[in-house]
Amino acid sequence: MKKIVNAMAAAALVCAVPAAAQEDLEHSESAMSPGDLDEFAGMMAGLFQTEPLTEEQNARLPAAQAVVGEMMPDGFYGEMMAGMMDKMLRPMLTMFSQPEFVLGARLTVDAEAIEALEEAEQAELTAMLDPAYQARGDAMVAVLTSRMGGMFTAMEGPMREGLSKAYAVRFDDAQLADIAAFFATPTGGEYARESMALFADPQVMQASMQALPAMMSGFGDIESAMREAMTALPAERGYDDLTEAQRKRMAELLDVDPAQLADLVNPPKPMDDAAGQ
């Protein structure tokens, strides 16, 4: 159960967390403390350097805030993202709650033995082990989407603030006035309400998923490319490659006995091993 919940939560977070942060989240083995979260948030914010708004841009900020308010009214972002999470998680739960999957996780038998059973027999066995296995999936989705909705609701204020500043930087007074005038029309008002939601539309999400194979194939043989790019670089050094002066200085910096230094310096890993880590 815990593995299933963690897998679904991780999949949901992939849609919300910048790619640079995902590896840290996936390899985290324990819950972050409030201090850790603050440090992590500060680190991630530091990845995106921004210039302070100029006096002219600050003067445009109220107009930009009014435009963004039409696009992202109170409660909109949390509702939109919770709906997207529900659409994403529910099919996953359908897979996890299939009798064949449940039996594979609960019984120490060959997969072929489970596959040989009729669907009705698989369902009967699954109901013996978990009479509520179907309702359990719905309960898990309800809890996850609720928590995710709360998480995205907390993001709404900062998102609105950042988007307002971006509009104040990218559009001048006349352009913001034109946008506001368009949003005041029936079509413009509908567009303002739908513009953010378009990125979570099933059509867009499906197209994005279908593009994944092409995106991944674009990497090609990345290990060979990395190895080739590093061919002209000096090799990493092990203990045996260090001069006596370097060993002495390293021991001094680390405050260790020079005689122990050889046991503290790990040999460099070959490129193939490093890529597999």
C-alpha positions in Angstrom: 0.0 0.0 0.0 2.7 2.5 1.0 4.6 1.8 -2.2 1.5 2.4 -4.3 0.7 5.7 -2.6 4.4 6.9 -2.9 4.4 6.0 -6.6 1.3 7.9 -7.3 2.4 10.9 -5.2 5.7 11.0 -7.0 4.0 10.9 -10.4 1.8 13.7 -9.4 4.7 15.8 -8.1 6.6 15.3 -11.4 3.9 17.6 -13.0 4.5 20.3 -10.4 8.1 20.3 -9.4 10.8 21.7 -11.7 13.0 19.0 -13.3 16.1 20.2 -11.5 14.4 19.3 -8.2 12.9 16.0 -9.1 16.1 13.9 -8.6 16.5 15.3 -5.0 12.9 14.5 -4.2 13.1 10.9 -5.7 16.2 10.1 -3.7 14.9 11.6 -0.4 14.5 8.8 2.1 12.8 10.7 4.9 10.4 13.6 5.4 12.0 17.0 5.2 11.9 19.2 8.4 10.6 22.7 8.1 14.2 24.0 8.1 15.1 21.6 5.3 12.1 22.7 3.3 13.1 26.4 3.7 16.6 25.6 2.6 15.4 23.5 -0.4 13.0 26.3 -1.4 15.7 28.9 -1.2 18.0 26.7 -3.3 15.3 26.2 -6.0 14.4 29.9 -6.0 18.1 30.7 -6.5 18.1 28.8 -9.8 15.9 31.5 -11.3 17.6 34.8 -11.0 15.4 37.9 -11.5 16.1 41.6 -11.8 14.1 44.0 -9.5 11.3 45.7 -11.2 12.2 49.1 -12.6 10.2 52.2 -11.4 8.3 52.1 -14.7 7.5 48.4 -14.4 6.4 48.8 -10.8 4.0 51.5 -12.0 2.5 49.0 -14.4 2.1 46.3 -11.7 -1.5 47.2 -10.7 -2.6 46.9 -14.3 -0.8 43.6 -14.7 -2.3 42.3 -11.5 -5.8 43.2 -12.8 -5.1 41.2 -16.0 -3.7 38.2 -14.1 -6.7 38.3 -11.7 -9.0 37.7 -14.7 -6.9 34.8 -15.8 -6.4 33.3 -12.3 -9.3 34.1 -10.0 -9.2 33.0 -6.4 -9.3 29.2 -6.0 -8.8 28.6 -9.7 -5.3 27.2 -9.7 -5.9 24.6 -6.9 -9.2 23.5 -8.5 -7.5 23.2 -12.0 -4.5 21.2 -10.8 -6.6 19.0 -8.5 -8.7 18.1 -11.5 -5.6 17.3 -13.6 -4.2 15.2 -10.8 -7.5 13.3 -10.6 -7.4 12.6 -14.3 -3.8 11.4 -14.1 -4.1 9.3 -10.9 -7.4 7.6 -11.5 -6.1 5.6 -14.5 -3.0 4.6 -12.5 -5.3 3.4 -9.7 -7.2 1.4 -12.2 -4.0 -0.5 -12.9 -3.0 -0.9 -9.3 -6.4 -2.2 -8.3 -6.6 -4.8 -11.0 -6.9 -8.3 -9.5 -3.8 -9.6 -11.3 -1.7 -6.8 -9.9 -3.1 -7.2 -6.4 -2.5 -11.0 -6.4 1.0 -10.5 -7.8 1.8 -8.3 -4.8 0.1 -10.4 -2.1 0.9 -13.9 -3.2 4.3 -15.6 -3.5 3.4 -17.6 -6.6 4.6 -17.6 -10.2 3.1 -14.9 -12.4 2.2 -17.6 -14.9 -0.1 -19.2 -12.2 -2.0 -16.0 -11.7 -2.2 -15.3 -15.4 -3.6 -18.9 -16.0 -6.6 -18.0 -13.8 -9.9 -16.9 -15.3 -10.8 -13.2 -14.6 -13.6 -14.3 -12.3 -11.2 -16.5 -10.4 -8.7 -13.7 -10.0 -11.5 -11.4 -8.7 -12.6 -14.0 -6.3 -9.1 -14.5 -4.9 -8.6 -10.7 -4.7 -11.8 -10.3 -2.8 -10.7 -12.9 -0.3 -7.5 -10.9 0.4 -9.1 -7.5 0.2 -12.9 -7.3 0.2 -12.7 -3.5 -0.5 -9.9 -3.5 -3.1 -12.0 -1.5 -5.6 -13.2 1.1 -3.1 -9.7 1.3 -1.6 -8.4 2.7 -4.9 -11.1 5.4 -5.0 -10.3 6.4 -1.4 -6.6 6.7 -2.2 -7.4 8.9 -5.2 -9.7 11.1 -3.1 -7.0 11.6 -0.4 -4.2 12.3 -2.9 -6.2 14.8 -5.0 -7.4 16.6 -1.9 -3.9 17.0 -0.6 -2.6 17.9 -4.0 -5.4 20.5 -4.4 -4.3 22.0 -1.0 -0.7 22.1 -2.1 -1.5 23.9 -5.4 -3.9 26.3 -3.6 -0.9 27.3 -1.4 1.0 28.0 -4.6 -1.7 30.2 -6.1 -0.7 33.4 -4.4 3.0 33.3 -5.3 2.0 32.1 -8.8 -0.3 35.1 -9.3 2.4 37.5 -7.9 5.1 36.1 -10.2 2.8 36.1 -13.2 1.8 39.7 -12.5 5.4 40.8 -12.4 6.1 39.0 -15.6 3.3 40.8 -17.3 4.5 44.1 -15.9 7.9 43.4 -17.4 6.9 42.1 -20.8 4.0 44.4 -21.6 3.8 48.2 -21.7 0.9 50.3 -20.5 -0.9 50.4 -23.8 -0.6 46.6 -24.3 -1.9 45.9 -20.8 -4.8 48.2 -21.5 -5.5 46.3 -24.8 -5.4 43.0 -23.0 -7.7 44.3 -20.2 -10.1 45.6 -22.9 -10.1 42.3 -24.7 -10.8 40.5 -21.4 -13.8 42.8 -20.8 -15.5 41.4 -23.9 -17.5 38.1 -23.7 -14.9 36.2 -25.8 -12.0 37.8 -24.0 -13.5 36.9 -20.6 -14.0 33.3 -21.7 -10.4 33.2 -22.9 -9.1 34.7 -19.7 -10.9 32.0 -17.7 -9.7 29.2 -20.0 -6.2 30.3 -20.9 -4.4 28.8 -17.9 -6.6 25.7 -18.0 -5.6 25.0 -21.6 -2.2 23.7 -20.5 -4.0 21.0 -18.4 -6.5 20.1 -21.1 -6.5 16.4 -22.0 -5.7 17.2 -25.6 -2.5 19.0 -24.6 -1.6 16.3 -22.0 -2.2 13.5 -24.4 -0.1 15.2 -27.1 2.7 15.8 -24.6 2.7 12.1 -23.6 2.7 11.0 -27.2 5.8 13.2 -27.8 7.8 11.5 -25.0 9.4 8.8 -27.3 10.5 11.4 -29.7 11.8 13.6 -26.9 13.8 10.7 -25.4 15.2 9.5 -28.7 16.6 13.0 -29.1 19.1 12.2 -26.4 20.5 9.5 -28.6 23.5 7.7 -27.0 24.1 10.3 -24.3 26.8 8.3 -22.5 28.9 8.1 -25.7 28.4 11.8 -26.3 29.4 12.6 -22.7 32.5 10.4 -23.0 33.5 12.0 -26.3 33.0 15.5 -24.8 35.3 14.7 -21.9 38.0 13.1 -23.9 40.0 16.3 -24.1 39.7 17.0 -20.4 42.4 16.0 -17.9 41.7 12.7 -16.2 40.5 12.6 -12.6 43.2 11.9 -10.0 43.5 9.1 -7.5 45.7 9.1 -4.5 48.6 7.6 -6.5 48.4 10.5 -9.0 48.9 13.2 -6.3 52.2 14.8 -5.7 53.8 14.7 -2.2 53.0 18.4 -1.9 49.4 17.9 -2.9 49.0 15.0 -0.4 50.5 17.0 2.4 48.2 20.0 1.6 45.2 17.7 1.3 45.9 16.1 4.7 46.4 19.6 6.2 43.1 20.8 4.8 41.2 17.7 6.0 43.0 17.8 9.3 44.0 14.1 9.1 47.2 12.1 9.5 49.0 12.0 6.1 49.5 8.3 6.6 45.7 7.8 6.6 45.1 9.8 3.5 45.4 6.9 1.1 42.4 5.2 2.8 40.3 8.4 2.5 40.7 9.2 -1.2 38.5 7.0 -3.4 39.8 6.1 -6.8 38.0 7.9 -9.7 35.1 5.9 -11.2 35.2 5.0 -14.9 32.7 6.9 -17.1 30.5 3.8 -17.5 30.2 3.3 -13.8 29.5 7.0 -13.1 26.7 7.1 -15.7 25.0 4.1 -14.0 24.9 5.8 -10.6 
